[in-house]
């Protein structure tokens, strides 16, 4: 029996699953929500792209969860050895097409030709954000790749100008704005040096249960019981199509929802389902 146990142990070691290419989630900068009263002159502003966050590690693109993104070789040809942080993007209102494209393990040549990588940060680089933004422009300008772009950074004079810019972006079906402190060093984690401004707020939560529907939703899902990264649980019951109620997001999946504000207990007001976050 001892010999049999040893043989089984050998087999388990031999067939042990290979660890993923990136076991560690990249340490990246995450935004807080913009609030009135800040001095917007201290920030560089850019359009908030409704794309897929991606990190270029000098060799390949990886997702914010640390998984390889299978871009065609020609897409990243000529990209620098410098680590970059940015967004894969097709255009306004094209998130579903983009999501389907970047999730493919075997990339579609035709679909990827619609995508570009918009860089908004140099990972682990020194200097202020203003200096890093200028460096990004130099890197992109020297490479001349149609698939590598520097996201436009600009100043606004006051809060009224910021709101006019937001209205203009939203009117053209854009998502919102990002504000990055011009004097900020490179930092990671959720930090107030980076702010997002949208007409509606959004956040993500994990589905932990399906709540059965009643009345016209009998036999379908009436709501999702979700849990935020902070451990707050609440029901998400609006924003679904009939097809989504019939085939709701799987338990364990991450969903994005919109909301207007938070209650004094921290729960989102007027929360509405937006979409399932694609696996990364």
Secondary structure, 3 states (H helix, E strand, C coil): CHHHHHHHHHHHHHCCCCCCCCCCCCCCEEEEECCCCCCHHHEEEEEECCCEEEEECCCCEEECCCCECCCCHHHHCCCCCCCEEEEEECCCCCHHHHHHHHCCCCCCHHHHCCCEEEEEEECCCCCCHHHHHHHHHHHHHHHCCCCEEECCCECCCCHHHHHHHHHHHHHCCCCEEEEEECCCCCCCEEEEEEEEECCCEEEEEEEEEEEECCHHHCCCEEEEEEECCCCCEEEECCCCCHHHHHCCCCCCCEEEEEECEECCCCCEECCEEEEECCCC
